[in-house]
Amino acid sequence: MKLVIAVVQDKDHRKVTDALLERGYKFTNIASTGGLLREGNVTFLIGIDEDQVDDVIQVIGAHSKTREQLVNVFPPTIEPIGTCIPNPVKVQVGGATVFVLEVQRSEKL
C-alpha cells in the first residue's frame, strides 16, 4: 500500500477533488498554506494500492495548473519601510507537489 500526499493550489482543488472522486478514489484533504507566498493550498492524503500510483499522479497533474503571478519583492535592508519601491517579479505558482510513501500498516477502525 502507498500513501500519496499531494499539495495543490487552492484554485485547483475542486477540479482535482472531482476527478479523483469520478475515478473512485477515496481521500482526505486538509487546508494548508504555502511558505513563500503564504497562499492557500489543499493537501490530499490518498491511500492506494501500488498499481494505482501512476493513475492518481496523472489525474492530479491533469487538473493542477501552473500559473505566473506577480509578487512584490522587498530587498533586505535596514531602511525604514516606505523608503523603497518594490519591484514586481514573476514567479510560477500552482501545479502540484506529490510525495509517495510506503505504508507499513493501515487499519480502518
Biopython code that builds the backbone (N, CA, C, O; Angstrom):
import numpy as np
from Bio.PDB.StructureBuilder import StructureBuilder

atoms = [
    (1, "MET", "N", (0.839, -1.177, 0.000)),
    (1, "MET", "CA", (0.000, 0.000, 0.000)),
    (1, "MET", "C", (0.880, 1.234, 0.000)),
    (1, "MET", "O", (1.971, 1.240, 0.569)),
    (2, "LYS", "N", (0.380, 2.295, -0.657)),
    (2, "LYS", "CA", (1.108, 3.560, -0.749)),
    (2, "LYS", "C", (0.240, 4.690, -0.210)),
    (2, "LYS", "O", (-0.989, 4.624, -0.246)),
    (3, "LEU", "N", (0.902, 5.722, 0.287)),
    (3, "LEU", "CA", (0.231, 6.950, 0.691)),
    (3, "LEU", "C", (0.729, 8.048, -0.232)),
    (3, "LEU", "O", (1.919, 8.364, -0.245)),
    (4, "VAL", "N", (-0.181, 8.632, -1.004)),
    (4, "VAL", "CA", (0.157, 9.752, -1.871)),
    (4, "VAL", "C", (-0.238, 11.030, -1.135)),
    (4, "VAL", "O", (-1.387, 11.198, -0.728)),
    (5, "ILE", "N", (0.722, 11.915, -0.975)),
    (5, "ILE", "CA", (0.476, 13.229, -0.380)),
    (5, "ILE", "C", (0.670, 14.232, -1.506)),
    (5, "ILE", "O", (1.759, 14.348, -2.069)),
    (6, "ALA", "N", (-0.401, 14.958, -1.829)),
    (6, "ALA", "CA", (-0.337, 15.916, -2.933)),
    (6, "ALA", "C", (-0.755, 17.294, -2.431)),
    (6, "ALA", "O", (-1.838, 17.462, -1.869)),
    (7, "VAL", "N", (0.115, 18.275, -2.641)),
    (7, "VAL", "CA", (-0.183, 19.659, -2.269)),
    (7, "VAL", "C", (-0.580, 20.386, -3.549)),
    (7, "VAL", "O", (0.202, 20.483, -4.494)),
    (8, "VAL", "N", (-1.809, 20.894, -3.560)),
    (8, "VAL", "CA", (-2.395, 21.509, -4.755)),
    (8, "VAL", "C", (-2.837, 22.922, -4.408)),
    (8, "VAL", "O", (-3.342, 23.164, -3.311)),
    (9, "GLN", "N", (-2.651, 23.853, -5.331)),
    (9, "GLN", "CA", (-3.092, 25.224, -5.101)),
    (9, "GLN", "C", (-4.602, 25.240, -4.900)),
    (9, "GLN", "O", (-5.334, 24.499, -5.557)),
    (10, "ASP", "N", (-5.056, 26.085, -3.994)),
    (10, "ASP", "CA", (-6.471, 26.159, -3.641)),
    (10, "ASP", "C", (-7.369, 26.367, -4.866)),
    (10, "ASP", "O", (-8.488, 25.855, -4.903)),
    (11, "LYS", "N", (-6.894, 27.107, -5.858)),
    (11, "LYS", "CA", (-7.679, 27.373, -7.060)),
    (11, "LYS", "C", (-7.979, 26.094, -7.847)),
    (11, "LYS", "O", (-8.952, 26.049, -8.600)),
    (12, "ASP", "N", (-7.161, 25.064, -7.684)),
    (12, "ASP", "CA", (-7.322, 23.822, -8.447)),
    (12, "ASP", "C", (-7.940, 22.680, -7.649)),
    (12, "ASP", "O", (-8.248, 21.632, -8.216)),
    (13, "HIS", "N", (-8.124, 22.862, -6.359)),
    (13, "HIS", "CA", (-8.501, 21.718, -5.526)),
    (13, "HIS", "C", (-9.859, 21.131, -5.902)),
    (13, "HIS", "O", (-10.039, 19.917, -5.805)),
    (14, "ARG", "N", (-10.814, 21.946, -6.324)),
    (14, "ARG", "CA", (-12.142, 21.416, -6.677)),
    (14, "ARG", "C", (-12.053, 20.508, -7.904)),
    (14, "ARG", "O", (-12.685, 19.452, -7.942)),
    (15, "LYS", "N", (-11.267, 20.917, -8.910)),
    (15, "LYS", "CA", (-11.111, 20.085, -10.117)),
    (15, "LYS", "C", (-10.429, 18.761, -9.781)),
    (15, "LYS", "O", (-10.826, 17.709, -10.283)),
    (16, "VAL", "N", (-9.403, 18.816, -8.932)),
    (16, "VAL", "CA", (-8.711, 17.591, -8.527)),
    (16, "VAL", "C", (-9.654, 16.699, -7.726)),
    (16, "VAL", "O", (-9.711, 15.491, -7.954)),
    (17, "THR", "N", (-10.391, 17.292, -6.789)),
    (17, "THR", "CA", (-11.353, 16.541, -5.979)),
    (17, "THR", "C", (-12.362, 15.822, -6.858)),
    (17, "THR", "O", (-12.580, 14.620, -6.703)),
    (18, "ASP", "N", (-12.976, 16.547, -7.778)),
    (18, "ASP", "CA", (-13.991, 15.957, -8.653)),
    (18, "ASP", "C", (-13.411, 14.824, -9.503)),
    (18, "ASP", "O", (-14.051, 13.786, -9.669)),
    (19, "ALA", "N", (-12.203, 15.017, -10.042)),
    (19, "ALA", "CA", (-11.587, 13.997, -10.896)),
    (19, "ALA", "C", (-11.239, 12.737, -10.100)),
    (19, "ALA", "O", (-11.436, 11.623, -10.587)),
    (20, "LEU", "N", (-10.721, 12.907, -8.879)),
    (20, "LEU", "CA", (-10.396, 11.732, -8.056)),
    (20, "LEU", "C", (-11.665, 10.970, -7.672)),
    (20, "LEU", "O", (-11.688, 9.741, -7.723)),
    (21, "LEU", "N", (-12.713, 11.687, -7.291)),
    (21, "LEU", "CA", (-13.976, 11.040, -6.924)),
    (21, "LEU", "C", (-14.594, 10.317, -8.122)),
    (21, "LEU", "O", (-15.153, 9.230, -7.980)),
    (22, "GLU", "N", (-14.489, 10.924, -9.286)),
    (22, "GLU", "CA", (-15.030, 10.321, -10.504)),
    (22, "GLU", "C", (-14.362, 8.979, -10.798)),
    (22, "GLU", "O", (-14.992, 8.069, -11.338)),
    (23, "ARG", "N", (-13.075, 8.861, -10.439)),
    (23, "ARG", "CA", (-12.336, 7.610, -10.661)),
    (23, "ARG", "C", (-12.472, 6.636, -9.497)),
    (23, "ARG", "O", (-11.925, 5.534, -9.537)),
    (24, "GLY", "N", (-13.202, 7.042, -8.459)),
    (24, "GLY", "CA", (-13.458, 6.138, -7.347)),
    (24, "GLY", "C", (-12.432, 6.150, -6.233)),
    (24, "GLY", "O", (-12.451, 5.270, -5.373)),
    (25, "TYR", "N", (-11.536, 7.125, -6.227)),
    (25, "TYR", "CA", (-10.533, 7.194, -5.167)),
    (25, "TYR", "C", (-11.118, 7.877, -3.933)),
    (25, "TYR", "O", (-11.880, 8.839, -4.029)),
    (26, "LYS", "N", (-10.739, 7.351, -2.781)),
    (26, "LYS", "CA", (-11.138, 7.954, -1.505)),
    (26, "LYS", "C", (-9.922, 8.671, -0.941)),
    (26, "LYS", "O", (-8.790, 8.218, -1.110)),
    (27, "PHE", "N", (-10.160, 9.782, -0.276)),
    (27, "PHE", "CA", (-9.048, 10.580, 0.218)),
    (27, "PHE", "C", (-9.520, 11.496, 1.334)),
    (27, "PHE", "O", (-10.716, 11.652, 1.580)),
    (28, "THR", "N", (-8.551, 12.089, 1.994)),
    (28, "THR", "CA", (-8.793, 13.143, 2.969)),
    (28, "THR", "C", (-8.066, 14.367, 2.460)),
    (28, "THR", "O", (-6.943, 14.261, 1.968)),
    (29, "ASN", "N", (-8.694, 15.537, 2.571)),
    (29, "ASN", "CA", (-7.949, 16.740, 2.221)),
    (29, "ASN", "C", (-7.911, 17.684, 3.413)),
    (29, "ASN", "O", (-8.822, 17.730, 4.240)),
    (30, "ILE", "N", (-6.817, 18.435, 3.463)),
    (30, "ILE", "CA", (-6.541, 19.321, 4.585)),
    (30, "ILE", "C", (-6.183, 20.689, 4.020)),
    (30, "ILE", "O", (-5.340, 20.791, 3.128)),
    (31, "ALA", "N", (-6.813, 21.732, 4.527)),
    (31, "ALA", "CA", (-6.433, 23.091, 4.127)),
    (31, "ALA", "C", (-5.033, 23.371, 4.640)),
    (31, "ALA", "O", (-4.721, 23.077, 5.794)),
    (32, "SER", "N", (-4.189, 23.940, 3.790)),
    (32, "SER", "CA", (-2.820, 24.249, 4.183)),
    (32, "SER", "C", (-2.412, 25.579, 3.560)),
    (32, "SER", "O", (-3.133, 26.129, 2.727)),
    (33, "THR", "N", (-1.264, 26.088, 3.963)),
    (33, "THR", "CA", (-0.778, 27.365, 3.460)),
    (33, "THR", "C", (0.646, 27.205, 2.983)),
    (33, "THR", "O", (1.476, 26.599, 3.660)),
    (34, "GLY", "N", (0.931, 27.764, 1.789)),
    (34, "GLY", "CA", (2.279, 27.686, 1.236)),
    (34, "GLY", "C", (3.243, 28.606, 1.965)),
    (34, "GLY", "O", (2.820, 29.593, 2.567)),
    (35, "GLY", "N", (4.520, 28.297, 1.920)),
    (35, "GLY", "CA", (5.519, 29.049, 2.656)),
    (35, "GLY", "C", (5.935, 30.360, 2.022)),
    (35, "GLY", "O", (5.952, 31.388, 2.699)),
    (36, "LEU", "N", (6.273, 30.354, 0.729)),
    (36, "LEU", "CA", (6.811, 31.547, 0.089)),
    (36, "LEU", "C", (5.767, 32.645, -0.051)),
    (36, "LEU", "O", (5.981, 33.770, 0.401)),
    (37, "LEU", "N", (4.645, 32.324, -0.672)),
    (37, "LEU", "CA", (3.624, 33.340, -0.924)),
    (37, "LEU", "C", (2.536, 33.361, 0.132)),
    (37, "LEU", "O", (1.696, 34.262, 0.147)),
    (38, "ARG", "N", (2.547, 32.381, 1.009)),
    (38, "ARG", "CA", (1.554, 32.274, 2.082)),
    (38, "ARG", "C", (0.126, 32.268, 1.540)),
    (38, "ARG", "O", (-0.771, 32.899, 2.098)),
    (39, "GLU", "N", (-0.057, 31.546, 0.450)),
    (39, "GLU", "CA", (-1.374, 31.427, -0.156)),
    (39, "GLU", "C", (-1.964, 30.063, 0.145)),
    (39, "GLU", "O", (-1.253, 29.135, 0.532)),
    (40, "GLY", "N", (-3.278, 29.952, -0.037)),
    (40, "GLY", "CA", (-3.980, 28.731, 0.291)),
    (40, "GLY", "C", (-3.643, 27.559, -0.620)),
    (40, "GLY", "O", (-3.512, 27.708, -1.835)),
    (41, "ASN", "N", (-3.509, 26.421, -0.018)),
    (41, "ASN", "CA", (-3.316, 25.153, -0.707)),
    (41, "ASN", "C", (-4.268, 24.144, -0.095)),
    (41, "ASN", "O", (-4.880, 24.396, 0.943)),
    (42, "VAL", "N", (-4.384, 23.012, -0.742)),
    (42, "VAL", "CA", (-5.077, 21.869, -0.170)),
    (42, "VAL", "C", (-4.123, 20.691, -0.258)),
    (42, "VAL", "O", (-3.546, 20.434, -1.314)),
    (43, "THR", "N", (-3.955, 19.978, 0.840)),
    (43, "THR", "CA", (-3.108, 18.788, 0.871)),
    (43, "THR", "C", (-4.007, 17.563, 0.871)),
    (43, "THR", "O", (-4.832, 17.383, 1.767)),
    (44, "PHE", "N", (-3.837, 16.721, -0.146)),
    (44, "PHE", "CA", (-4.606, 15.491, -0.282)),
    (44, "PHE", "C", (-3.808, 14.338, 0.303)),
    (44, "PHE", "O", (-2.609, 14.217, 0.054)),
    (45, "LEU", "N", (-4.474, 13.493, 1.081)),
    (45, "LEU", "CA", (-3.893, 12.248, 1.602)),
    (45, "LEU", "C", (-4.684, 11.113, 0.974)),
    (45, "LEU", "O", (-5.877, 10.961, 1.235)),
    (46, "ILE", "N", (-4.007, 10.303, 0.132)),
    (46, "ILE", "CA", (-4.692, 9.274, -0.641)),
    (46, "ILE", "C", (-4.003, 7.942, -0.395)),
    (46, "ILE", "O", (-2.849, 7.759, -0.783)),
    (47, "GLY", "N", (-4.700, 7.013, 0.246)),
    (47, "GLY", "CA", (-4.178, 5.671, 0.460)),
    (47, "GLY", "C", (-4.619, 4.765, -0.683)),
    (47, "GLY", "O", (-5.817, 4.589, -0.907)),
    (48, "ILE", "N", (-3.656, 4.187, -1.413)),
    (48, "ILE", "CA", (-3.977, 3.390, -2.596)),
    (48, "ILE", "C", (-3.044, 2.195, -2.715)),
    (48, "ILE", "O", (-2.019, 2.108, -2.038)),
    (49, "ASP", "N", (-3.434, 1.265, -3.605)),
    (49, "ASP", "CA", (-2.559, 0.148, -3.938)),
    (49, "ASP", "C", (-1.433, 0.640, -4.848)),
    (49, "ASP", "O", (-1.576, 1.652, -5.534)),
    (50, "GLU", "N", (-0.327, -0.075, -4.845)),
    (50, "GLU", "CA", (0.850, 0.344, -5.607)),
    (50, "GLU", "C", (0.561, 0.507, -7.102)),
    (50, "GLU", "O", (1.117, 1.398, -7.743)),
    (51, "ASP", "N", (-0.295, -0.337, -7.656)),
    (51, "ASP", "CA", (-0.577, -0.259, -9.093)),
    (51, "ASP", "C", (-1.464, 0.933, -9.473)),
    (51, "ASP", "O", (-1.698, 1.160, -10.660)),
    (52, "GLN", "N", (-1.961, 1.694, -8.498)),
    (52, "GLN", "CA", (-2.798, 2.864, -8.766)),
    (52, "GLN", "C", (-2.030, 4.183, -8.697)),
    (52, "GLN", "O", (-2.582, 5.238, -9.012)),
    (53, "VAL", "N", (-0.772, 4.131, -8.291)),
    (53, "VAL", "CA", (0.010, 5.352, -8.067)),
    (53, "VAL", "C", (0.114, 6.201, -9.335)),
    (53, "VAL", "O", (-0.143, 7.404, -9.294)),
    (54, "ASP", "N", (0.487, 5.590, -10.451)),
    (54, "ASP", "CA", (0.661, 6.362, -11.686)),
    (54, "ASP", "C", (-0.644, 7.013, -12.125)),
    (54, "ASP", "O", (-0.632, 8.149, -12.600)),
    (55, "ASP", "N", (-1.769, 6.318, -11.976)),
    (55, "ASP", "CA", (-3.051, 6.876, -12.364)),
    (55, "ASP", "C", (-3.408, 8.083, -11.495)),
    (55, "ASP", "O", (-3.864, 9.105, -12.009)),
    (56, "VAL", "N", (-3.204, 7.968, -10.195)),
    (56, "VAL", "CA", (-3.510, 9.080, -9.278)),
    (56, "VAL", "C", (-2.638, 10.293, -9.612)),
    (56, "VAL", "O", (-3.134, 11.419, -9.650)),
    (57, "ILE", "N", (-1.365, 10.073, -9.849)),
    (57, "ILE", "CA", (-0.469, 11.184, -10.193)),
    (57, "ILE", "C", (-0.897, 11.828, -11.509)),
    (57, "ILE", "O", (-0.852, 13.051, -11.644)),
    (58, "GLN", "N", (-1.309, 11.018, -12.474)),
    (58, "GLN", "CA", (-1.770, 11.549, -13.760)),
    (58, "GLN", "C", (-3.020, 12.404, -13.570)),
    (58, "GLN", "O", (-3.123, 13.484, -14.151)),
    (59, "VAL", "N", (-3.962, 11.936, -12.767)),
    (59, "VAL", "CA", (-5.201, 12.692, -12.512)),
    (59, "VAL", "C", (-4.881, 14.026, -11.841)),
    (59, "VAL", "O", (-5.412, 15.064, -12.235)),
    (60, "ILE", "N", (-4.029, 13.999, -10.847)),
    (60, "ILE", "CA", (-3.664, 15.236, -10.138)),
    (60, "ILE", "C", (-2.966, 16.206, -11.096)),
    (60, "ILE", "O", (-3.281, 17.395, -11.116)),
    (61, "GLY", "N", (-2.033, 15.703, -11.876)),
    (61, "GLY", "CA", (-1.300, 16.555, -12.814)),
    (61, "GLY", "C", (-2.183, 17.158, -13.892)),
    (61, "GLY", "O", (-1.985, 18.302, -14.300)),
    (62, "ALA", "N", (-3.159, 16.386, -14.349)),
    (62, "ALA", "CA", (-4.048, 16.863, -15.411)),
    (62, "ALA", "C", (-4.979, 17.973, -14.934)),
    (62, "ALA", "O", (-5.504, 18.733, -15.748)),
    (63, "HIS", "N", (-5.187, 18.073, -13.628)),
    (63, "HIS", "CA", (-6.142, 19.051, -13.095)),
    (63, "HIS", "C", (-5.492, 20.106, -12.206)),
    (63, "HIS", "O", (-6.192, 20.847, -11.516)),
    (64, "SER", "N", (-4.164, 20.183, -12.215)),
    (64, "SER", "CA", (-3.424, 21.182, -11.445)),
    (64, "SER", "C", (-2.670, 22.067, -12.425)),
    (64, "SER", "O", (-1.759, 21.602, -13.110)),
    (65, "LYS", "N", (-3.039, 23.319, -12.495)),
    (65, "LYS", "CA", (-2.497, 24.232, -13.492)),
    (65, "LYS", "C", (-1.382, 25.098, -12.900)),
    (65, "LYS", "O", (-1.522, 25.641, -11.805)),
    (66, "THR", "N", (-0.269, 25.221, -13.642)),
    (66, "THR", "CA", (0.798, 26.139, -13.254)),
    (66, "THR", "C", (0.479, 27.509, -13.822)),
    (66, "THR", "O", (0.062, 27.626, -14.975)),
    (67, "ARG", "N", (0.674, 28.547, -13.019)),
    (67, "ARG", "CA", (0.382, 29.917, -13.427)),
    (67, "ARG", "C", (1.567, 30.823, -13.099)),
    (67, "ARG", "O", (2.419, 30.486, -12.276)),
    (68, "GLU", "N", (1.600, 31.980, -13.760)),
    (68, "GLU", "CA", (2.568, 33.012, -13.384)),
    (68, "GLU", "C", (1.842, 34.073, -12.573)),
    (68, "GLU", "O", (0.695, 34.418, -12.855)),
    (69, "GLN", "N", (2.529, 34.581, -11.565)),
    (69, "GLN", "CA", (1.934, 35.593, -10.695)),
    (69, "GLN", "C", (2.984, 36.648, -10.394)),
    (69, "GLN", "O", (4.159, 36.325, -10.218)),
    (70, "LEU", "N", (2.572, 37.896, -10.334)),
    (70, "LEU", "CA", (3.482, 38.976, -9.960)),
    (70, "LEU", "C", (3.537, 39.092, -8.438)),
    (70, "LEU", "O", (2.508, 39.108, -7.763)),
    (71, "VAL", "N", (4.751, 39.172, -7.919)),
    (71, "VAL", "CA", (4.961, 39.280, -6.478)),
    (71, "VAL", "C", (5.901, 40.447, -6.230)),
    (71, "VAL", "O", (6.912, 40.587, -6.919)),
    (72, "ASN", "N", (5.579, 41.289, -5.252)),
    (72, "ASN", "CA", (6.464, 42.387, -4.872)),
    (72, "ASN", "C", (7.574, 41.851, -3.984)),
    (72, "ASN", "O", (7.315, 41.211, -2.965)),
    (73, "VAL", "N", (8.797, 42.115, -4.375)),
    (73, "VAL", "CA", (9.951, 41.650, -3.610)),
    (73, "VAL", "C", (10.578, 42.845, -2.909)),
    (73, "VAL", "O", (10.980, 43.817, -3.548)),
    (74, "PHE", "N", (10.656, 42.759, -1.597)),
    (74, "PHE", "CA", (11.282, 43.815, -0.818)),
    (74, "PHE", "C", (12.728, 43.420, -0.534)),
    (74, "PHE", "O", (12.973, 42.327, -0.025)),
    (75, "PRO", "N", (13.689, 44.288, -0.851)),
    (75, "PRO", "CA", (15.085, 43.935, -0.580)),
    (75, "PRO", "C", (15.353, 43.917, 0.919)),
    (75, "PRO", "O", (14.767, 44.699, 1.667)),
    (76, "PRO", "N", (16.241, 43.024, 1.357)),
    (76, "PRO", "CA", (16.582, 43.021, 2.783)),
    (76, "PRO", "C", (17.388, 44.289, 3.093)),
    (76, "PRO", "O", (18.482, 44.484, 2.562)),
    (77, "THR", "N", (16.853, 45.117, 3.930)),
    (77, "THR", "CA", (17.507, 46.390, 4.228)),
    (77, "THR", "C", (17.149, 46.828, 5.643)),
    (77, "THR", "O", (16.196, 46.329, 6.240)),
    (78, "ILE", "N", (17.917, 47.756, 6.160)),
    (78, "ILE", "CA", (17.616, 48.290, 7.485)),
    (78, "ILE", "C", (16.916, 49.635, 7.402)),
    (78, "ILE", "O", (16.620, 50.259, 8.421)),
    (79, "GLU", "N", (16.651, 50.080, 6.158)),
    (79, "GLU", "CA", (15.962, 51.357, 5.986)),
    (79, "GLU", "C", (14.509, 51.225, 6.443)),
    (79, "GLU", "O", (13.936, 50.137, 6.391)),
    (80, "PRO", "N", (13.919, 52.322, 6.885)),
    (80, "PRO", "CA", (12.514, 52.260, 7.309)),
    (80, "PRO", "C", (11.600, 51.881, 6.147)),
    (80, "PRO", "O", (11.884, 52.192, 4.991)),
    (81, "ILE", "N", (10.511, 51.211, 6.470)),
    (81, "ILE", "CA", (9.539, 50.813, 5.457)),
    (81, "ILE", "C", (8.978, 52.062, 4.794)),
    (81, "ILE", "O", (8.701, 53.057, 5.464)),
    (82, "GLY", "N", (8.813, 52.008, 3.479)),
    (82, "GLY", "CA", (8.276, 53.140, 2.751)),
    (82, "GLY", "C", (9.339, 53.948, 2.034)),
    (82, "GLY", "O", (9.009, 54.833, 1.245)),
    (83, "THR", "N", (10.615, 53.664, 2.293)),
    (83, "THR", "CA", (11.676, 54.418, 1.629)),
    (83, "THR", "C", (12.126, 53.743, 0.341)),
    (83, "THR", "O", (12.978, 54.277, -0.369)),
    (84, "CYS", "N", (11.573, 52.589, 0.032)),
    (84, "CYS", "CA", (11.971, 51.866, -1.171)),
    (84, "CYS", "C", (10.722, 51.383, -1.898)),
    (84, "CYS", "O", (9.728, 51.018, -1.269)),
    (85, "ILE", "N", (10.779, 51.385, -3.201)),
    (85, "ILE", "CA", (9.654, 50.912, -4.003)),
    (85, "ILE", "C", (9.982, 49.494, -4.465)),
    (85, "ILE", "O", (11.004, 49.275, -5.116)),
    (86, "PRO", "N", (9.118, 48.530, -4.131)),
    (86, "PRO", "CA", (9.415, 47.140, -4.509)),
    (86, "PRO", "C", (9.273, 46.941, -6.022)),
    (86, "PRO", "O", (8.467, 47.600, -6.678)),
    (87, "ASN", "N", (10.066, 46.028, -6.549)),
    (87, "ASN", "CA", (9.968, 45.653, -7.960)),
    (87, "ASN", "C", (9.180, 44.366, -8.074)),
    (87, "ASN", "O", (9.559, 43.361, -7.473)),
    (88, "PRO", "N", (8.070, 44.369, -8.843)),
    (88, "PRO", "CA", (7.325, 43.126, -9.015)),
    (88, "PRO", "C", (8.137, 42.116, -9.825)),
    (88, "PRO", "O", (8.810, 42.471, -10.793)),
    (89, "VAL", "N", (8.061, 40.871, -9.415)),
    (89, "VAL", "CA", (8.774, 39.784, -10.078)),
    (89, "VAL", "C", (7.767, 38.699, -10.410)),
    (89, "VAL", "O", (6.893, 38.389, -9.601)),
    (90, "LYS", "N", (7.888, 38.113, -11.616)),
    (90, "LYS", "CA", (7.014, 36.999, -11.995)),
    (90, "LYS", "C", (7.546, 35.714, -11.378)),
    (90, "LYS", "O", (8.732, 35.403, -11.484)),
    (91, "VAL", "N", (6.650, 34.971, -10.732)),
    (91, "VAL", "CA", (7.008, 33.660, -10.190)),
    (91, "VAL", "C", (5.978, 32.650, -10.659)),
    (91, "VAL", "O", (4.826, 32.994, -10.920)),
    (92, "GLN", "N", (6.409, 31.388, -10.764)),
    (92, "GLN", "CA", (5.474, 30.321, -11.114)),
    (92, "GLN", "C", (4.808, 29.810, -9.853)),
    (92, "GLN", "O", (5.474, 29.527, -8.857)),
    (93, "VAL", "N", (3.480, 29.692, -9.902)),
    (93, "VAL", "CA", (2.717, 29.147, -8.788)),
    (93, "VAL", "C", (1.794, 28.072, -9.328)),
    (93, "VAL", "O", (1.586, 27.964, -10.536)),
    (94, "GLY", "N", (1.259, 27.300, -8.444)),
    (94, "GLY", "CA", (0.296, 26.277, -8.845)),
    (94, "GLY", "C", (0.972, 24.967, -9.163)),
    (94, "GLY", "O", (2.080, 24.683, -8.707)),
    (95, "GLY", "N", (0.273, 24.171, -9.965)),
    (95, "GLY", "CA", (0.748, 22.830, -10.198)),
    (95, "GLY", "C", (0.507, 21.998, -8.949)),
    (95, "GLY", "O", (-0.357, 22.328, -8.137)),
    (96, "ALA", "N", (1.247, 20.951, -8.797)),
    (96, "ALA", "CA", (1.104, 20.098, -7.620)),
    (96, "ALA", "C", (2.468, 19.585, -7.200)),
    (96, "ALA", "O", (3.345, 19.362, -8.034)),
    (97, "THR", "N", (2.637, 19.404, -5.913)),
    (97, "THR", "CA", (3.814, 18.731, -5.371)),
    (97, "THR", "C", (3.319, 17.427, -4.784)),
    (97, "THR", "O", (2.442, 17.418, -3.920)),
    (98, "VAL", "N", (3.887, 16.313, -5.258)),
    (98, "VAL", "CA", (3.377, 14.992, -4.882)),
    (98, "VAL", "C", (4.488, 14.170, -4.227)),
    (98, "VAL", "O", (5.615, 14.116, -4.718)),
    (99, "PHE", "N", (4.142, 13.538, -3.113)),
    (99, "PHE", "CA", (5.037, 12.621, -2.413)),
    (99, "PHE", "C", (4.357, 11.260, -2.376)),
    (99, "PHE", "O", (3.148, 11.179, -2.156)),
    (100, "VAL", "N", (5.115, 10.192, -2.587)),
    (100, "VAL", "CA", (4.582, 8.836, -2.498)),
    (100, "VAL", "C", (5.376, 8.108, -1.419)),
    (100, "VAL", "O", (6.597, 7.979, -1.504)),
    (101, "LEU", "N", (4.659, 7.635, -0.403)),
    (101, "LEU", "CA", (5.299, 6.969, 0.735)),
    (101, "LEU", "C", (4.816, 5.527, 0.854)),
    (101, "LEU", "O", (3.673, 5.207, 0.527)),
    (102, "GLU", "N", (5.697, 4.682, 1.321)),
    (102, "GLU", "CA", (5.336, 3.292, 1.611)),
    (102, "GLU", "C", (4.568, 3.253, 2.928)),
    (102, "GLU", "O", (4.959, 3.908, 3.895)),
    (103, "VAL", "N", (3.489, 2.496, 2.968)),
    (103, "VAL", "CA", (2.691, 2.364, 4.179)),
    (103, "VAL", "C", (3.006, 1.007, 4.812)),
    (103, "VAL", "O", (2.833, -0.035, 4.178)),
    (104, "GLN", "N", (3.460, 1.026, 6.041)),
    (104, "GLN", "CA", (3.794, -0.207, 6.756)),
    (104, "GLN", "C", (2.536, -0.931, 7.230)),
    (104, "GLN", "O", (2.466, -2.160, 7.225)),
    (105, "ARG", "N", (1.544, -0.137, 7.639)),
    (105, "ARG", "CA", (0.325, -0.732, 8.196)),
    (105, "ARG", "C", (-0.825, 0.248, 8.044)),
    (105, "ARG", "O", (-0.652, 1.453, 8.226)),
    (106, "SER", "N", (-1.983, -0.263, 7.714)),
    (106, "SER", "CA", (-3.167, 0.572, 7.572)),
    (106, "SER", "C", (-4.361, -0.183, 8.147)),
    (106, "SER", "O", (-4.552, -1.366, 7.866)),
    (107, "GLU", "N", (-5.161, 0.509, 8.951)),
    (107, "GLU", "CA", (-6.345, -0.111, 9.546)),
    (107, "GLU", "C", (-7.506, 0.875, 9.524)),
    (107, "GLU", "O", (-7.314, 2.073, 9.733)),
    (108, "LYS", "N", (-8.697, 0.374, 9.275)),
    (108, "LYS", "CA", (-9.905, 1.170, 9.429)),
    (108, "LYS", "C", (-10.551, 0.759, 10.728)),
    (108, "LYS", "O", (-10.863, -0.418, 10.910)),
    (109, "LEU", "N", (-10.758, 1.676, 11.622)),
    (109, "LEU", "CA", (-11.330, 1.349, 12.936)),
    (109, "LEU", "C", (-12.693, 1.981, 13.072)),
    (109, "LEU", "O", (-13.344, 1.826, 14.105)),
]
sb = StructureBuilder()
sb.init_structure("model")
sb.init_model(0)
sb.init_chain("A")
sb.init_seg("    ")
for serial, (resi, resn, name, xyz) in enumerate(atoms, 1):
    if name == "N":
        sb.init_residue(resn, " ", resi, " ")
    sb.init_atom(name, np.array(xyz, "f"), 0.0, 1.0, " ", f" {name:<3s}", serial, name[0])
structure = sb.get_structure()
